């Protein structure tokens, strides 16, 4: 049946249903054909309509999508993604009609090749069991979730099943385990020294319970050690077992009596809701998990949420100029004090959670590699938050797991205790392989050659099993460590060799090519196989149907890929990291061809995911000039670009650090372009100034002496010196900047320098010089389409002129110019500039009521220019003269404070 005809039939069916609804026509009783299909589909979690078979083969239908149109819905996520399922009421009714487990088991036979998802397994286990006892309290969160779905399907049909009303509260309590319980491995081996160190760190006593059958018998109650380090960092390369170690500790803590458990929050930084540059988001997620464990303290948690609302309101008042300050430094310090108060309130909350005895509260931050690439200025607020909470509640414990040493990121050792995870001990490595089915002698040989990285050992076990099945000789002599390489590089080398061996055991040569060299791509789809991979990898694929079949073959290689969004497969990152190094060595030319083909493919696609892949391949290839990279950059792709940072050259890393908050070696910038350095330094200095790190800001600014004709750094350095109360130093920098920028093509930069220089003269008490400089600033911006800057300058001129005995003619002229500027305002003004509109309204309300009424539609209320505004306010409305890299939340924060 043609696809277009099927679509037309579905649309006709839709029109018919609309008519029936409008006329009130009664629904027809389902015919036997529909009934047969619904019962066959009711026992399947998901299905493809084209392949679904009815219970009775005599009822086969040629247009099943049309027949089932009213009864099916799309499945999102997981193995069933892109398939269909029965709507819940339809499924429940069909299962009631089947009635018994035997009838359901018989219905499964109609479609023996159905997709086996976790939910499908749960259902079939239920159907094929005579009687089943559900120990719901001992179930993992995922198991409990599946049971809830099963109970919902059957909808009271089986009274032996637990009731949904009993399961849902338990499911909510266990949701705190959802983030890490999948990391708990029955074959977890060794790490006893590390576990002991972790237990001591969070104040768990020596009498330990096992995961299976012991409980926590003793809790050490002691006065907090003032020298105790509040952060424990677990670092090591990918696959070394960091997350598994954490999961073991947390699951161990979750067993036993409630009074003996340590309250904790487990946060993984691959969650989009966590923003490390806004640390309070971490606290909000943490209290959500703590509340699940301590529901009796709901009032205290709600109180803290109210504190967060007040914090946001107070910071908003500073940004909107609802609060006034004498100096820039005063404004920054009050903002920092508001933030500090919030963190202290969190520490007080932790105190209130403890009733019978002092007890540690644990915050676990996993996959820190997702954020550890951020520049030091972006992470500064996060470290400050942890330190402030620890000072209020010394038993606040933080464990951070990532690939990089936290000490290296922070630059100190007094705050951090570290565990560097390396190989398992030899005996533990051998036992792990034996647990995975490898004979002892073979296991010992393998460990001797490849070491004790858990990921490498599991790969080796898979490889040995495959080699034994094919009758190959077991040989690991070529797997040796290179003492000249770092531990992490050695691990990648060994894992790359193992993956290469595993790929050689994929029987289908075409699937093998999809991985090598096809793993140059991060994402695979049937269209990508056809358009990008087939021509370069010499795959016999001529159309989408053939590409889809190869895609389905690759999908079965679970060790290589995971299911991605929108019918895609994603190569597992730990595999790609190892394989890319091999590709660079033995298939360099093909690797380059694949990058180029992928760029061409994605450049013609819309949306953030496609642009992210395009930019990844451009950066990995490293051949584009900066102007092309900047033209193709798109906000929102940062998190998809950074994980592959090590694949990019130093030149590409320098460019990337000029557009996002990325920490790279400062040596890289000694040889980068002036524009890239200025872009990078601008963001870093803005953050440093907003955090009152004046010395850091000035050190960064003095990294290089050269400046471009449109450099924002003169204004930044002047502000740093003004915050430090050094107007003479600021004046010197501003004179240099005006001389440099005056000949350029950026009047906005020049206006900002005049504006700041006027503030210097006002601080000295010279109003005439200030008026002259503000006049020059107004002239620079008078031709701008967006009038906010001119309105602000004229409002300040009116304040100074009026307060210093200006003539009526001068004041009338300034108001007329302000009126003319205000008439140019359009609806597209920035909310950050609202206070400028209030200033203009204050000076226009008496003489220009019509303009006042127009401005009142944009912003209600008026506001006089206060004296302190004259010397510590930023000029607004210059966005059209700033780079794209100067926009966003960070720039707004800097503007509102510094």
N, C-alpha and C positions, 0 to 999 in steps of 0.2 A: 504494500500500500504506500502510495506517495506521501511524503511528509506534509506537503501543502494541502493535500486532500484531507488528511487526518486533522490538521489545524482547522480547516473549513468545517468539518463535521463537528468538532468540539465547539466552535463558535456558534454553529446552528443549534447545538444542544443547549448552549448558554442562553441564546435568545428564547428558545422554547421554555426554559425554566423561568425566565423573567416573565414571560406571558402567563405561565401557570400561577406565579406568585401574585401578579397583578389582578388576575381574574378569579383567584381563589379556587382554582381547579384542584381537586383532590389528588394526592400522590398515588401513583399506581403501585400495586403490590409487586415487589421484585419478582421477576420471572425466574424460572429454574436455572437459566443460564447465568444470570447475575449472582444468584444464590450460590451456585457451584464455585464461582470465582472468589466470592467474598469469603467463603469458608476455607478455601485453599490459601488465601492471602492472610487470613486471621492468625495463622500459626507461624507467619514469617515476620521478623522484625522489619525487613525491607525487601524490595524486589524491583525488577525492571519489568514494566508492563509487556514489553515485547517478548519476554521469555517466560512469563507466568503461565502456568498450566492450571486448568480447572480441576476440581475434585473428580468430576466425571468427564472423560475425554470427549464424549459426544457433544459437549456444550462448548467446544472451541469457538472463539470469536475472532474475526479478522481485524477488528479495530478496538483493541482492548482499552486504549486510553479514552476512547469515546464512551465505552460501556461503563468504565469505572470513574468517569470524570467527577461525579458528585461525591465519591466515596474515598478518594485518596488525597494525600498531601505529600509535599517534598520532605525528604529526610536531610537534615543538616549535620555535617561533622562526622568524623570517624570513617569506618569502613563503608558505612551505608551512604556516605555523602553523595548527593546527586541522584539517589534512587528514590523510590516512593514507598509509602506505608499507608495502611488504612487509617482513616481518621478514628480517634479513640472511641467515640460512641458506636461506630460501625463495627470496629474490632470486638468490642465488648458484647455486642448483640450476637455477632457471628460465633464467638466462643461459647456463649450461653446456649446457642442452638446446637453446637457440637456436644456440649454437656459433660463429657467424660474424658479422662486422660487417654483412654484407648482410642476414642474417636479423634482426638487431637493428634495422636501418634500416627493414625491412619492418614489423616489429612497431610501430614508432613511428607508422606510418600509420593504425593502428587508432584512435588518439586524437589527432587533429591539433590540438585546442584545449587541450592540456595546459598546466599551469603551467610557466613557464620560470624556474627558479631558477638560481643560479650553478652548482650541481652538475649540473643538467640540461643547461646549456650545455656544461659540460666533457665530459659523457658524449656528447652529440650531436656535438661537435667530434671526439671520438675515433672515433665510429662512421662519420662521413662522411669521414674522412681515409684515404688509401691507406696511407701510412707516416708516422709522426710521430716526430720526434726530440725528446726531453725534456731540455732543458738545466736540470737540477734545481738546480744551484748558482746559476744566475741568476734563479731563480723567487722571487717574493715569498712571504711566509708564507701568505697566503690562497690563492694559486695552488697552493702545495705541499700545503696541507691538502686542497684539492679533488682533487688528483692521488692523494693517499693514499686518499681515499674511493673514487675510481674503481678503483684497484688492489684495494681490499678487495672491491668489488662483483664484479670479474672473477675474483678468487681463483685466480690462476695460469693462467687460460684463455689469456692472450696472453703468450708468453715475451718479446716485444719491449718490454713495459712494465717500468719499473724495479721492483725488488723492494721490498716493504714494509720489510723489515729494513734496507735501505739508506736508505730515505726517512725513517723515524721519527727516527733520530739527527739528521739534517739539519733536520727539522722542529723538533725541540727546540731546536737552536742558533738557528734563525731566529725562534723565538717571541719573542725580545727585540725584534724589529721589529714584532710584531703590533699594538702599541698605536698606532702612528703611520704605518705604511707606506701606509694608505689615504688619508692626508692629502697624500701626494706627488702633485703634479699635473703632467702633461706640459706644461701651459700656464703653468707658474709663470713669472712675468715680473718683472724688476727686482729691487729690494731688494739691490742689490750693495753699497751702503754699509753696510747693516745686516748683511749676511752677513760682510763684512770685519770689522766690529766684533765679531761673535760669534766668528769664527775667532781673532781676537787674544785675546779674553777666555779662550778655552779653550786658548790656547798653540799653535794650529796656525799653521804658518809661511805665508809669503806665496806660496810655490809651491803652488798649489791644484790639486787634481784636479777634473774635472767629474764630474757624476753619471754620464755615459755611459762615458767611455773613458780618464779619467786616474786616476792613483793618487797617493796622498800621497807626495811625494818627500823631504820634509824635516820634521823635527820640531825646534822650537826648544828647546834645553836651556839653561836659565838659572836663576840663583838667584832664588827667589821674592821678589817685591817686597813689602816689609813694608807699603806703603801701598795695595797692591792691594785692591780691593773684592771680596768673595767672592760677591756676588749680582749678577746682571744681570737686570733686570726688563724684560720686553717688555709694554707695555700699549697698549690701544687698543680701540675699539668692536668689537662683534661683526661678523664678516665682513671685517675689515680685513686678515686674513691672518696672524695670530699663529701659529696651529698649523701652517699651511703652511710658514712660515719655519722653524720648529723642525724640522719633518719633513725639509725640504731639507737642513738642517745635519746632522742625524743620519744620513740616508741617505748623504750625502757622506762622513761619517766611517766608515760601515760598509763602504765599498768599499776594496779594496786589501789589502795584507799585514797580517796580524794584529798584528805588532810596531809598525805605524804607526797603529793605531786607538787612539782614546782610549776607555777603558772608561766606560760610561755606564749610567744607569738612567732610563727614561722613565716617569713616573707621572702619570696624569690623575686629578684629584680627583673625577671622577664615579664612581670605583671605590668600592663600599661598604666594601671592606676597609681603606681608608685613613681613619684617624681623626686629624685634626690636633690634637685635644686629647690624644691619646696618641701623641706623635711617634715613639716607638720602632717603631710599626707601619709608618711610612714607611721606616725603616732595614731592617726585615725584608723588605719588598717589594723594596727596592733591592738587597740582597745576593742575592736570588733571581735577579735579572737579571744582576748582575755575575758570578755563578757560571756562568751559561750562556756567558759570554764568556771566562771564565778558569777552566775546570774543573780545571786543575792545582793550583789553590789551594783545593781542597775542604776540606782540613784547617783552613785559616784561617777559612773561612766557618762551618764547624761549631763552631769555637772561639767565634766571636762569638755564634752561636745559644745556646751554653751560657751566655755572659755575659748574654744576655737572660733566660734561665731564672733565673739567680741574681738578676738585677735584680728580677724579679717576685716571687721568693721573699722577698727582703729587704724589699721594700715591703709584702708580705703580713704579714711579722713585725711591722712597725710598726703596721699596721692592727689586727692581732689582739692587740697588746700583748705579743708575745713578747719585745720589746725595751723597756727602760725608759729614761726620760730625766728629767733634773733639772727642765727647763723646757719650755714649749711651743716656745720659740725653738730649743732644742737638738734637739727632735724634728723640726722643720721643716728645720733645717740639715742634719741627717743624711740625711733623705729627699732633699733637693736634692743632697747629695754623692753619694748612690747613683746618682741620675739623671745627674749630671755625669760620674761614672766610666764609665757605659755609653757616653755620647757620646765620651768620650776613647778608649775601647776601639775604637770604630768608626774614629776617626782613626788609631789604631795599625794596625787592619786594612788601611786604605788604604795605609799605609806598606809593609806586608808584600807587597802586591800588586805593588809596583814592584821589579823585579829588576835590569834593565840600566841604567836611567836614571830620574831623577825625571820623573814624568808626571802630568798632570792627571787627575782622576777627575771625571766630570760627572754631576750630578743635575739632571734636567729635570722641572719640575713644571708641568704644563699644566692648562688650565681652572681656574685658581686662583679664578675668580669663584664656583666652587662653595663655597668656604670663606671668601672675603674678607669676607663679611658678618658673620663671627663677631666678638664683642666683643674688644677689645684684650687683655683678660685671658686669653681662651681661646687667643689666638695667641702669647702671650708665651713659653710653653714651646717652641714651634716655632722662634721666632727664636733663643732661647737655644741650642737644639740645633745649629743651623747655625753659630752663632758658636763654640761649644765645639769642634766638629769642625774648623773652619777653623784654630783656634789650634794644634791638634795637627798638622794636615796642610794647610799653606797653599795647596797646589795643588788643594784641594777646591773645585770650581766649581759654582755653583748658578744655573740659569736658571729664572725664574718667569714664566709667561705668564698674564695676566689682564686684566680690563677696567680695573682701578683701579691707580694707581701704588702700588708697594710702599713707596716713600718716604713717601707719605701715610699708609699703615697703620702703619709703624714710627715715624714722627715724627723720623727722622734721615736724613742723606745720606752719612754716613761709611761706611756698610756696603753701599751699593747704588749700582750704575751702572744707568742707565736708557736704554731705547730706546722712544720714543713713536712708534708706527706711525701714519702718516697716509696721504695719497693716494700712489699710485704716481706716478712722474714722467710727464709728458705723453706722451713718446715710448713709454714702457713701457705706458701705458694704451692707446694707439692700437694698439700691436703685439698686446696681449692680445685686443682686439676683432677684429683681423685674423685672429689664430689661431683665433678662434671663428667665422670665416666672414663677418665684416662688412667691406664695402668701405672702403678707406682714407679717402675723403672723408667718408663717413657716420660712420666711427669718430671722426674728428677733431671733427666737429660734436657727437657724443654726449659726448665727453670734455669739451668746452668747457662743456656745460650741466650735466652731472651729476658731474664730477670723476673721481677715480681710485681710488675704493673698489673692490677686486676683486669683492666680492659685488654691488655695484650694476652694475658693468660686465657681469657674467655675466647678471644679470637683464635688462639692456638688450639684450644679444645675443639672448636668448630672445624678448624682445618684438619686436625688429626682424625676426627670422625669421618670427614669427607675422604681423606686419603686412604683410610682403612677400608672404607666401602668400595673404593675404586681399585684397591690392591696395590697402591703406590708405596714405595719405600719411604719410611719416615726419616727425613733429613732436616736438621736445623743448624748444620755447621756454618752456614753463611749468615746466620743471625748473630752478629757480634757487636759489642759496644765500642764506640770510638771515644777514647779518652780526651780527644781534642774538642769534642762537642759538649754542650751543656746537657744537663740531665733531661730537660724538656725536649731538646732537639734529638737526642738519642731515642727518647720515647716515640717521637713522631716517625723517626726513621724505621724503628722496629715495627711499629704499627702499619706503616706504609708497606713494608715488605710482607707482613701478614695479610693485609687486605689484597695485595697483588696476588698472593698465592690463592686466597679465597676466590677472587675473581676468575682465576684460571680453572676453578672447579665448577663454574657455571657452565652447564652443558650447551646452552644456546649461545652460539658465537655472537649473534646480533645483540642479545641482552648484555653480553660481556662488553661489546663496543659502546653500549649506552653508558656504561660506567667508566670505561677506559678507552678512549679519552673523553667520553661524554660528560664525565664528572667535572669538566671545566665549567659547566653550567650548574647553578644551584637548584634550579626548578625545572621540572620536566612535565610536559603535557603532550598529548598526541600531535597537536599543531607544531610544537617545538621540535618534536622528533622529525616531522615531515619537512619543515622549513629550514631548520638549523642543523640538526644532527645528521640526517640522512645523507646530504651531499658530501659532507666532510668526513664522516665516519664510514662511508661506503656501505650504507644499509640498504637492503633491497625493499625500499618503501616508496610506493608511487602514489598513494592516496591516503586520505584520513582513515579509512577503514583499516588498511594495513598498519598504519601508525598506531591506531587504537589497540589492535591486537598485541603489538609489541609493548605498548604501554601497560597493558594488563599483565603481560609476562613479567615485566620489571616490577610491577606492584607486588608480586609474590615474593620478591627478594627482600624480606623484612629486615635483614641485617644491613641493607644498603639504603633503604628509603623509608620515609614515613608519609602518611597521607597528608596532603596540603589542602588549602582552600581551593574551591572552584575547579574541581577535577584536575588537580595537579599532584605530583609527587615531589618531595623535597629530599635531596640527598642528606643523609645524616651528617651534621657539621663535623663531628669528630673523625668521620671517615674522609670527608673532603680535605680536611686539614692535612691529614697524612698523605693522601693521594696526590694533592696538588704539587707537592714537592717532587714526587716521582714524575708527574707529567712535565714539570719544568725541566727535568733532566733528560727524559727519553722521548718526549713528544712535543718539543718546544714549538715547532712550526705549526703543528695541528692545534696546539693550545692557542696560539695567536689567531689562527683562522677562526676558531670557535668564538673567541672573544669578539672579533670583528663581525661575524655573522649574527651573534646574539645582539650586539649593539644595533645593527641594521634592523633586526626583527623587532626589538622593543621600542626603537625610536618611532615606530609607526603605531604604537599602542598608547591608549590613554589610561590615566589613573596612577595612583601612588605606587601600587605593587610593580607595575611595568616600568615606571621611571626608576624605581629603586634598583631593579635588575639591570637596566640600561647603565645607570651610574656605576653600579658595581663593576660591570665589565669594562667600562671606560677607565675606571681607576686601576683595575687589575692589569689592563693592557698598558696604561701609562704613557700613551702617545699623544693625547689631545692637549692643545694649548689651554691656558687658563680661561680665555674668553669663551671657548666652547663648553668647558666644564661648568662655568658659571651660568651660561645660557641654559644648560640642560638640568641644572640643579632645581630641586623642588622641596619646599618645606614639608616635613612629615616623613622623609625617607631615612632620617639619621640612624634610627635603630636598626635598619636593615643594611646599612653601609658599614657600620663600625665593627661588627663581629669579624670581618675579614681584613681588618687593618693590616695584619702582618703580610698579606699578599701584595700590599701597595708599596711602591718605591718611596724613598725619602722625599722625592719631589712631589709625589702625589699626596703623601701624608702632610707635607707643608701646606699644600693648597687646601686640603680638607680642613686642616686646623684653622684656616682663614675664614671658613664659612660656618663651622660648628665649634662647640666648646670641647676641644680635643687637646689633650696634653701630649706634646711631642718634645723630643729633645730640643733645647734652646739652640744647640749647635746647628740644627737643621736650618734655622732662620738666619744664621750668619751668612748663608750663601743663597737664600731664597730671594725672590723679587721684593722690591720695596713695598709694593702694593699688598702682597700676601702678608708680609711682616706687619704692616700697619693695621690690616684687618684683624689679624690675630691679637696684636697688642691692644687694640681698641677695646675688644670685648673683655680681655683679662683685666685691663685697668678699670673699666667701668664697674666690674664686679668688685674689685679691690676697694675702690672708692666708696661704693655702696655699703661695704662692710667696715669702713673706717681703717682700712689697711693702707695708710698713706705711704709708709716706707716701701711696701711691696709695689705699690703703684709707681712710685718714682724710680725704683730700681728697674722695673720693666720698661719704663719710658726711656731710660738712659742706656738700654741695651744697644741701640744704634743711634748715631747722631743725624743721619740723613732723614729728610722729610720731603714728601711730595707737595706739589702746588695745591692740592686739595686735602691736605692732611688734617684729620680731626685731632691729632695728638697735641697741637699747641693749646687748644681749648682744654683738653683733659689735664695737661700739666699745669695750666693756670688754675684750674679748679682745685687740683691737689694742693697747690701752694696756698690758695685762699682758705681752704679747709684748715690748713696748718697755721693760718693767720700770718702769712708771709706776703703781704701785698706788693712789696718791692720786687720780690722774686717773680711774682705773677706778672707784674708790669713789664719786666724785662722779656719774659717769654712771649707776652702778647705783642710787644713791639716787633720781635723777630717774626712772629706768625703773620702779623698784618703785612709786613714787607714781603714775605714769601707768598702769601695767598692772594694779595691784592692784584697780582698780575695773572691769576688763574681764571678759570671759567666757572667758579662756584661761588656766587654771591651769598649763598646761605652760610658757608663757612666764614666768609669775611664778616657778615653781619653778627655772627656769634662772637667773634673776636672783639669787634667794636663794643658789643653789649657787655662783655666781661671787663673790658678796659674801662668802660664807664663806671662799672661797679667799683673798680679799684680807686678811681678818683672820688667817688662818693664816700668810700671809706676814709679817704684823706680829707673830706670836707670841701672839695672843690666842685661845686655844682655846675659852674660854667663849662668846665672841661667835660663833665659828664653829659651835659645837654648837647654839646657839640658832637661828641662821639655817638650818642643815641640818634642824632640827626643823620650821621653817616650810616648808621645801621638801618635806619628807616629807608634811606635812599637805596641801599643795597637790596631791600626786599620789596620795594614799592611796586615792582612790575610782576610780582608773583600772583598766580591765579588764586591761591589759597591765602586769605588775608590775615590769618591768626597772628603771624609774627608782627606784621605792621600794626595791628590793633593793640598788641601787647606793648610794643615800643611806644606808641602814641599815648597809651594809658599811663605809662611810667613818666613820659615827658610832661603830661598834664599834672601829675602829682608833684613833680619837682618844680615845675614852673609856678604852679599855684602856691606852693609852700614857700617860694623864694621871691614873692612880690612881682610875679610876671604881670605884664600889662594886659588889659582886657582884650586888646587886639591879638596879642600872642595866644592867649587862651582860646579866643574865638577861632583863630586859625587852626589850632591843634584839634579842637572839637570838630571842625568842619572836615579836616582830613580824616579823623577817626570815623566820622559818619560815612564818608565816601568809601573808606575801607570796609566798614561793617556791611555795607550794602552788597559787597561781593560774596558774602558768606553763603554757602550752599548747604544742603542737607547732609553732605558727605564729610562733615567735620568729625574730628576725633573726640571721643568722650574724655580723653586725657586733657583736652584743651578747654573744657567747659568753663573753668574758672576765668579764662581770658574773656569769654563772653560776658560773664558777670561783671568784670572790671569795666568793659566797654559800656555796658548798660548803666553803670553808676555815673559815668561822665556824659552820657547822652540823654538821660531821662528828662531833663528840663527843657533843652532846646530842640531836640529831635525826637519827639514822641512817636512818630511813624516808624522810624528805624528801631526805636526801643521796643515797640510792639512786635516787630519782625524778629528781633533777637530773643524776645520772650518766648517765642515758639520753639527756639532751640534750647534755651536754658532759663529756668525761672530764678528769680532772686537777683540781687545785686551785691557787689563786693568792692569796697574801696581798696586802692593800692596802699597797703600798709608800708610804713617806713622800712621794716626789715625785708620786705619783698624787693625793695630797690637794690639791695646788696647781696641777696642770696638766692634769687630766683633764676631758673634757666629760661632762655628764650625758647618759645614753642613755635610749632607750625612750620618747621623747616624740613619735614620728611622728604620732600621731593629733591632735596639736595644731599640727602644721606644715602648710603648704600643699602642694598637689601639686607646685608649682614648686620645693620644697625637697628633693625626693627625687632619686634617681639616683646615678650614679657620681661626679659632681662633688661632691654633698653628702657622700657617703661619704668622699671624699678630704679634704675640709675637716674633717669630724668626726675623722678619724683623725690629722690633723696639728695643726690649730689649736685 
